[in-house]
Amino acid sequence: MDYLSLIRKPIESELQDFARIFDESLSHDGGLLGLTLDYIRQRGGKRMRPILVLLIGKNFGCVNQMSQNAAAGLELLHTASLVHDDVVDESSERRGQASVNASYDNKVAVLVGDYILSTALLRVAMTGSHTIVQIISELGRTLAAGEIQQLANIQNNEFSEEAYYQIIGNKTAALFEACAKLGAFSVGATEEEVAAAAKFGHNIGIIFQIRDDIFDYFDSKEIGKPTGNDMLEGKLTLPVIYALNHTDDEAMKELGRKVRKGTVTADEIAALVAFTKAQNGIVYAEQRMEQFAAEARGFIERYVHEEDVRQSLSAYVEYVVRRTY
């Protein structure tokens, strides 16, 4: 099934307006800044986050200029965070393409990320809404706190599922939560509807990150990172956390601790990946995704009444659960 076409169908014109606003925001005449912004803009993406803003807005009212500026501001903030994250993680690729820091250098990447962040704040100010400015500002703080929490968790010798959910709750889930919240608020939804939409977005974000983490246990050129890359960076994600918490194999637990210490070898990572699969870590992670998806479907049943938007948001949930890259 072509989920993406079904997802975009109710908001095709609104999405075109968003693309124009976003491209204008990432444009600069000439020079190194212009070249770098062109490079970032051309890498594009599926725009899943602004699509969520627009769909939720369409569900509760009529997408307006406030909705569009909020969507653009959030996507710019997200873009800036990715540029900075690649510098922090020393990543040479993002989704199979050279990262900004690899194509230029770290100094350029940090400064361009700062420029995009400032552009995001400018775009959010255009909404004229103190509440939207507050939502985006709080999101920026939460994303940064999530990254720091993830770095701190590397020093933790426990294999904590609770800590895992706290980290992704302050990263990917917070981002999708803000999308849905902005979409609902920008069109005048009630407090109850805004809160319900935010919870829906949070669930979507949790699913999105779990699926991303599952990718790390399989080799794919489309994903743009080698198998075990998260472990190479000192990260233990849900599948391996489950596996390590359901075994008496001390050798594997020691490998998990070596991941956190940054002393694990490529062969040891391969062994840990194989162990995770054998211990049904992937199966467990997929079961957890389905539980969060069930909650998300509950929101659609209760709050989404227009058939085209209902089909679109249902396809959105299924896509996030089943996507292959």
LUMKEDO-324011 format. One line per 2 residues: number of its first residue (from 0); for each residue x, y, z of C-alpha. Coordinates in Angstrom, 3 decimals, padded with zeros to 6 digits. Each point is the difference from the previous one (the first is absolute). Example, Ala and Ser with C-alpha at 12.3 -4.5 7.8 and 13.67 -1.06 7.14 Angstrom:
% LUMKEDO-324011
0) 012.300,-004.500,007.800  001.370,003.440,-000.660
//
This chain:
% LUMKEDO-324011
0) 000.000,000.000,000.000  001.190,003.538,-000.812
2) -000.384,001.369,003.519  001.695,003.323,-000.728
4) -002.403,000.974,-002.804  -002.973,-000.898,002.187
6) 001.461,001.989,002.900  000.506,003.139,-002.097
8) -003.291,-000.108,-001.904  -002.180,002.225,002.262
10) 002.692,002.689,000.319  001.600,000.122,-003.457
12) -000.547,003.736,-000.480  000.966,000.808,003.595
14) 003.171,-002.055,-000.396  000.932,001.946,-003.120
16) -000.385,003.229,001.962  002.172,-001.447,002.764
18) 002.732,-001.007,-002.488  000.114,003.541,-001.383
20) 000.285,001.560,003.474  002.627,-002.503,001.111
22) 002.121,000.411,-003.146  -000.150,003.780,000.314
24) 001.171,-000.306,003.607  002.988,-002.118,-001.072
26) 001.137,002.332,-002.775  002.875,002.471,-000.032
28) 001.580,001.842,-002.922  003.428,-001.373,-000.842
30) 003.041,-000.729,002.109  000.817,-002.986,002.160
32) -003.194,000.410,002.036  -002.121,-000.088,-003.140
34) 001.765,-003.107,-001.280  -000.407,-001.807,003.293
36) -003.676,000.900,000.330  -000.591,-001.151,-003.592
38) 001.641,-003.316,000.861  -002.208,-000.455,003.062
40) -003.156,001.018,-001.854  000.653,-002.354,-002.920
42) 000.395,-002.974,002.329  -003.689,000.453,000.716
44) -001.738,-002.803,001.820  -003.519,-001.317,000.375
46) -001.081,002.919,002.224  -001.780,-002.302,002.445
48) 000.044,002.606,002.779  -001.529,002.976,-001.848
50) -002.466,-002.423,-001.603  -001.152,-000.898,003.520
52) -000.426,003.684,000.899  -002.119,000.562,-003.103
54) -002.084,-003.174,000.353  -000.853,000.672,003.636
56) -000.811,003.606,-000.914  -002.241,-001.200,-002.821
58) -001.739,-002.381,002.392  -000.906,002.628,002.589
60) -000.576,002.993,-002.268  001.474,001.799,-002.984
62) 003.757,000.138,-000.593  001.024,003.663,000.064
64) 003.104,002.168,-000.090  000.613,-000.604,003.690
66) -000.017,-003.743,-000.665  002.425,000.377,-002.899
68) 002.449,002.217,001.863  -000.111,-002.333,003.000
70) 000.667,-003.007,-002.262  002.874,001.768,-001.735
72) 001.504,001.170,003.286  -000.127,-003.492,001.461
74) 001.511,-001.616,-003.107  002.788,002.603,-000.020
76) 000.715,-000.713,003.673  000.108,-003.716,-000.793
78) 002.317,000.616,-002.958  002.378,002.058,002.146
80) 000.052,-002.715,002.664  000.915,-002.643,-002.604
82) 002.889,002.106,-001.302  001.300,000.448,003.555
84) -000.600,-003.663,000.909  002.155,-001.161,-002.897
86) 002.868,002.127,001.332  -000.441,-001.371,003.528
88) -000.242,-003.607,-001.256  002.823,000.531,-002.535
90) -002.328,-001.453,-002.645  001.086,000.021,-003.619
92) -003.409,-000.986,-001.385  -003.662,000.711,000.574
94) -002.533,-002.238,-001.737  002.581,-001.169,-002.517
96) 001.235,003.503,-000.912  003.087,001.847,001.164
98) -000.680,002.080,003.112  000.630,003.747,000.009
100) 003.072,-000.360,002.222  001.404,-002.640,-002.384
102) -000.703,002.079,-003.124  001.394,003.185,001.521
104) 001.445,-000.159,003.522  -001.046,000.165,003.646
106) 000.397,003.777,000.286  -002.222,000.640,-002.999
108) -002.549,-002.568,001.196  -000.278,001.534,003.488
110) -000.352,003.538,-001.358  -002.521,-000.981,-002.664
112) -001.947,-001.915,002.651  -000.046,003.165,002.103
114) -001.225,002.000,-002.998  -002.838,-002.466,-000.639
116) -000.944,000.047,003.694  -000.240,003.795,-000.065
118) -002.083,-000.231,-003.167  -002.306,-002.420,001.804
120) -000.509,002.512,002.817  -000.722,002.751,-002.535
122) -002.574,-002.157,-001.770  -001.676,-000.940,003.304
124) -000.176,003.683,000.964  -002.034,000.546,-003.184
126) -002.839,-002.031,001.534  -000.642,002.869,002.390
128) -000.874,-002.564,002.656  001.704,-000.011,003.379
130) -001.195,-003.574,000.551  001.569,-001.269,-003.222
132) 003.268,001.783,000.780  -000.071,-001.677,003.424
134) -000.701,-003.462,-001.470  002.896,000.261,-002.451
136) 002.359,001.464,002.611  -000.817,-002.779,002.459
138) 000.535,-002.542,-002.775  003.482,001.354,-000.689
140) 000.899,-000.326,003.677  -001.459,-003.506,000.195
142) 001.899,-001.208,-003.064  003.283,001.311,001.388
144) -000.712,-001.528,003.416  -000.778,-003.325,-001.690
146) 003.346,-000.003,-001.786  001.842,000.751,003.246
148) -001.988,-002.683,001.812  000.985,-002.495,-002.693
150) 003.671,000.885,000.425  -000.299,-000.357,003.780
152) -001.759,-003.358,-000.353  003.064,-001.407,-001.749
154) 001.643,-000.045,003.456  -002.873,-002.073,001.437
156) 000.785,-003.690,000.485  -003.675,-000.895,000.370
158) -002.013,-001.145,-003.009  -003.032,002.125,000.760
160) -003.070,-000.010,-002.217  -001.377,002.909,002.033
162) 003.093,002.108,-000.775  -000.358,-000.899,-003.681
164) -003.571,001.320,-000.100  001.003,003.146,001.879
166) 002.674,000.737,-002.577  -002.136,-000.579,-003.087
168) -002.865,001.798,001.738  002.208,003.099,000.187
170) 001.157,-000.360,-003.584  -002.087,-001.497,-002.795
172) -003.254,-000.254,001.963  000.222,003.623,001.170
174) 000.427,001.120,-003.604  -003.084,-001.815,-001.296
176) -001.964,001.026,003.082  000.742,003.652,-000.748
178) -001.079,-000.484,-003.634  -003.430,-001.279,000.959
180) -000.381,002.569,002.772  000.866,002.875,-002.342
182) -002.375,-001.250,-002.676  -002.918,-000.186,002.419
184) 000.718,003.273,001.808  000.555,002.021,-003.192
186) -003.572,-000.651,-001.204  -001.740,000.673,003.313
188) -000.529,-003.529,001.344  -001.214,-000.376,003.581
190) 002.404,-000.713,002.856  -001.207,-003.594,000.092
192) 000.594,-000.404,-003.742  003.458,001.580,000.205
194) 000.969,-002.340,002.849  -001.346,-003.050,-001.849
196) 001.846,000.998,-003.171  003.221,000.471,001.974
198) -000.320,-003.527,001.434  -000.628,-001.346,-003.504
200) 003.157,001.720,-001.245  001.977,-001.348,002.949
202) -001.063,-003.561,-000.816  000.915,000.510,-003.651
204) 003.452,001.225,001.043  000.622,-003.000,002.248
206) -000.941,-002.357,-002.842  002.172,001.957,-002.432
208) 003.074,-000.280,002.229  -000.466,-003.675,000.826
210) -000.224,-000.753,-003.725  003.126,002.092,-000.595
212) 001.795,-001.966,002.710  -001.056,-003.331,-001.507
214) 001.639,001.076,-003.263  003.350,-000.088,001.795
216) -000.167,-003.794,000.184  -000.203,-000.422,-003.775
218) 002.220,001.146,-002.845  -001.603,002.374,-002.510
220) 001.472,002.564,-002.380  -003.310,001.917,000.077
222) 000.326,000.639,003.717  003.501,001.349,-000.425
224) 001.735,-001.488,003.030  001.732,-003.341,000.563
226) -001.403,-002.741,002.207  000.821,000.620,003.662
228) 000.751,003.682,-000.494  -001.965,000.972,003.125
230) 002.076,-002.426,002.061  003.152,001.404,-001.540
232) -001.105,003.399,001.374  -000.577,-001.468,003.468
234) -003.799,-000.262,-000.301  -002.038,-002.994,001.130
236) -003.502,000.080,-001.466  -003.229,-001.826,000.836
238) 000.644,-003.363,-001.759  003.367,-000.625,001.668
240) -001.175,001.425,003.346  -002.806,-002.550,-000.001
242) 002.368,-002.808,-000.998  002.529,000.842,002.724
244) -002.715,000.255,002.644  -001.296,-003.468,-000.898
246) 003.185,-002.044,000.052  002.432,-001.494,002.494
248) 002.807,000.212,-002.549  002.603,002.079,001.852
250) 002.256,000.135,-003.053  -002.686,001.840,-001.965
252) -000.722,002.318,002.914  003.691,000.846,000.087
254) -000.137,000.824,-003.715  -002.895,002.339,000.773
256) 002.134,001.752,002.593  002.875,000.205,-002.494
258) -002.342,001.741,-002.443  -000.652,002.659,002.623
260) 003.733,000.339,000.727  000.839,000.356,-003.689
262) 002.415,-002.937,000.076  -002.061,-002.505,-002.014
264) 001.385,-001.410,-003.272  -001.806,-000.474,-003.312
266) -000.063,-003.768,000.504  -001.450,000.423,003.490
268) -002.711,002.300,-001.358  -000.852,-002.622,-002.623
270) -000.275,-002.604,002.755  -002.252,002.274,002.052
272) -002.230,000.693,-003.010  -000.348,-003.739,-000.680
274) -000.704,-000.637,003.690  -002.703,002.690,000.025
276) -001.777,-001.594,-002.934  000.253,-003.473,001.525
278) -001.457,001.306,003.285  -003.017,001.458,-001.855
280) 001.063,003.592,000.673  -001.301,001.103,-003.404
282) -003.290,-001.826,000.540  -000.450,001.709,003.369
284) 000.733,003.451,-001.445  -002.547,-000.570,-002.756
286) -002.589,-001.063,002.586  000.602,003.210,001.942
288) -000.407,002.014,-003.207  -003.354,-001.659,-000.577
290) -001.145,000.913,003.525  000.785,003.677,-000.601
292) -001.654,-000.235,-003.442  -003.181,-001.326,001.630
294) -000.105,003.127,002.197  000.528,002.195,-003.069
296) -002.865,-001.726,-001.816  -002.182,000.699,003.025
298) 000.527,003.734,-000.513  -001.059,-000.324,-003.643
300) -003.147,-001.876,000.976  -001.032,002.641,002.521
302) 001.144,003.293,-001.480  000.220,-000.382,-003.789
304) -003.308,000.141,-001.844  000.696,001.063,-003.609
306) 000.556,-003.140,-002.043  002.930,001.311,-002.081
308) 001.889,001.196,003.083  -000.843,-003.210,001.845
310) 001.447,-002.080,-002.843  003.045,002.246,-000.149
312) 000.801,-000.143,003.721  -000.654,-003.757,000.053
314) 002.466,-000.385,-002.870  002.424,002.231,001.922
316) -000.070,-002.372,002.978  000.413,-003.082,-002.202
318) 002.856,001.603,-001.925  001.924,000.894,003.158
320) -000.423,-003.570,001.293  000.872,-001.760,-003.264
322) 002.484,002.325,-001.735  003.192,-001.580,-001.339
324) 002.217,003.112,000.010
//
